[in-house]
Amino acid sequence: MASAGWEGGQLLAGKTLIVTGCASGIGLETAGLIKDLGGDVIGVDREMTTEHVDELYRADLSDKRMIQALVKALPEGADGIANMAGLSPAAPAEMVLKVNWVGLKFFTHAMVPRLADGASIVNLAAQAGAGWPDAANLIKAGLELDFAGVPDFIRRHGLGDDPSRPFVFTKQALIAWTHLNRWTWRERGIRMNALSPGPVDSPSMADFSGIHGEAVKAALAGMDRPGQAADIAPVAAFLLSDMSKWIRGADIPVDGGLSSHLLCNKLAL
């Protein structure tokens, strides 16, 4: 017997979902799948697009005032947010922290009062953030980080010394923050989860390869192939659906077995 809500491919029927970064990559694929599964998409992106969106709001998520204006403009009662927007390691460190961490966190907190009860929030993390417990002290230092403090935070913690470190930190912090918010809005039935792709065939992987070619080569050796956006979007759709109501504060690896491969190697299993 099919699960309720899955019949006819209408897993997300009747739901209105906000997708940031909807114009390209995993965000675009997620928006398209939401439409295929019967949902409506409110897209947020810096770029113009008409693909897979019912409404588009153009905004730069590195800009606090623009996010404030965006939150006021977005309709109330959305059934969830797919936080898919993000910058690659090739972007300047300050912009990476503002978009991938500070802006995402600020936008999400500002939107929660405007979401419907029972809404789902899905954060796009990365396998690169899997070592977050080792960065716990740095994450704690950055939990209350605001836009104005980003340059000093980068300087004090040496995040500008390694081109990939700002990106890795943002994904580590995002996973930890997702865990922290496992029950934050439980009284309203609002849940938050994350998903962590391994290397995905995208401009970001090319940027990683240019910075840490050997590390990327080693990661790919633990996979049958690089991921595709179409491998990631179904997990986002599931987490946005009512089928995942009892999953809270989780980080789900979507990496072709890479995280299991690395862990087994680490433990000599």
N, C-alpha and C positions, 0 to 999 in steps of 0.2 A: 504494500500500500504506500503510495507516495506521501511524503510529508506535507503538512498543510502549508499552503503558500507557494509550493513548488509547481503545482499543476499548471500546464500551459506555459511554463517558463516565467510565471508572474511572481517570482520571489519577492520583488520589491513593489508590487502593485499598490497604488495609493500612497506611496511615500514620496516626499520631496526632500532631496538630499543636496547638500552644498558640497561641491568638489573644488578645492583650490588647485591651481596648477592644471586646469582642465584643458589647456590648449595644446599640450604635447605630452609624450611619454606615457608614464603610468597613469597620470591624471586623465589624459585623453582616453586611454583604454578603459579606465574605470567609469568615466562618464558614459561611454558608449555601451558598456555592459549594463549599467543601471537602466538606461533607456530600453535595452533589449529585454530586461527583466521586469518592465512595467512601471519603473519609477520616473519621476520628473527630476531634472538636473538644474540646479542654480549654479552656474559656473563662476569662478573667480580666477582671474589671470591678468598679468600685465599686458598680454597680447590679445588682439582681436581674434575671435573665432565664432563661427556659427555652428560648429560641428558638435552634435550630441548635447546641446544645451537648450533649455527652454528659456532661460534668461541668463545674460552675462553681465557681470559687474567687473569692470577693469580697475585693478588696484595693485599697488606696489606694497608687498607685505614687509618691506624693510622700513616703512615710513609709519610712525605711530599715528600721526594725524590722519593719514589716509585710511588706516585701519579703523580708526574711530568713526570716520565718515562712512566707511563701508558697512560697519555694524549698524549704524543708524539707518542706512539705505536698504539693507537686506530685509526681506519679509520675515515676520515672526512665525513660529510654529513649524520650522523645518524639523524633519525626523532624524537628521544626522548630519555629520560633517566628515568628509574624507579629506584629511589634511595631507594632500599629495604634493603641494608646491615645495620646491627646495632648490638650492644651488649646489653645484658640484665643487669638488676641491680646487678647481681651477679659478674660481671666483675669489676676489679679495677677502681676507679673513673677516674683516668687519661686516661685509655683506653676508657672508655665510652664517655668522652668528645671529645677525638680525633677522634673516629670513627663516633659517632652519630651526631656530630655537626661540629667540625673544619674540619675534613677530608671530610665530605659530602659537606660542603660549598666550600671548596677549590677546590675539584674535579669539582663541578658543574660550578663555575665561570670560571675555566680553560677550560672546555669543551664547553661553550656557543659559542665562536667564531668558533668552529669546527662543530657545529650542522647545519642542514639544516634550511632554513627559514621555519617558520610554525611549528617548533618542539615543543614537549610538555615535560615538566619536572614534574615528580610526586614524591613527598616526602612521605615516610612512617613515619607518626607521631604516635600519640597514644592518646587514651582518657585521659591518665594520664597527658597530656599537656593541657587539656581544660581550666585550670585555669591560662593560660598564662598572662592575663591582670594584675593579682595580682603580677606577677614577672617582670613587665615591666622594672623596674629600673635595675634589674640584667641582663635582656636580653640586654638592651642598653649597659651595661658594657661589655657584651660578644660578641657584634656584630663584632668587629674587632679582636677578639681573634685569635691568631696564635698558632701553635703547641708548640713553645718554651715557651709561656706564660701560658700554661695549669696548671702546678703544682702550680704556684703562684696564679692563679685565684681561684683554688680550696681552697687553704689555706686562702686567703683573704676573701672569701665569705662563708666559713664554709661548703663547699659542701661535705667534707669528714666526717661530723658528723653524717649523716643519710645515711644508705646504699642505699636507693632508691632515694635520692635527686639528685645525678648526672644524673641519667636516666631521671627523671621527668624534670629537667632543660633542658636537650637536646631536649626533645619533645616540651616543652613550647617554647623554642627558635626557633625550626624548624617551628612551626605553625606561630609565629610572623614573621619570615623571609619570609615565603611563602606569607603572606599578604603584606609585604613590597615590594615584587617583582611582584606585580600584573601587573604593566605596565613597568617594567624595560626594557624589550626587545620588546616592542610593535611594534616598527618600523619594526622589522623583523618577526613579527607574532609569536614570541616564548612566550609561556605562562608557568606559574608555578602554580601547585596546590598541595594540600596535602590531605591525607586521614588518618583518625584516628580510628583504630580498638579499640574495647573494649577488655576485656580479651579473648585471643585466646588460644586454647588448644595447647600449645607448651612448650618447655623448659623454655621460658621466663616467662610464667604464673607460672610454678613451682618455679622459682626463686623468683617471686613476693610473692607467697604464703608463701615461707620460711621466707621472710623478714617482710611482712605485711599481715599475714594470715587473720586477722579480716577484714581488708579493702577489701581484695579480696573476702572474703565470702559475705560481704555486697554488693559488686558490682555484684556478680553473682546472688544475690537475686533479682536484678532488670532486669535480663535477663531470657529468656526461656531456654538458654543453652549457654555454652561457644562457642565462634566463632571458625571457622576452616579457614585454609589458603584459601580454596576454596570459602569462603564467601567474602574474601578481594580482590582476584585477579581480578574478573570481574569489580570492580570499578576502579582498576588501569588501566585495559585494556580500559575501556570507556574513562578515562581521557587522555590516550595516543592516542586515536582515533580522527578523524576529526569531530566526532559527538559532541565533547565538546569544540569546538573552542571559544565559547563565555564565557566559565567558566575560570576565571582568579583570582588568589590569594585566592582561596577558600580552606577551610578545611572541608572535608566531613566526618561526623561521620559514621562509618560502625561498629555498635556496638549492633545490635539487639534491639535498643530502649533504651539502657542504659543511654545515655546522656539526652534524653527526660525525662526519669524516674527521674534522679537526679535533673534536673532543676525544674520539677513539684513539687518534694518533697521540694526543697529549697524555692519555692514560695508558698508553701502550696496550690497548685492547685489540 
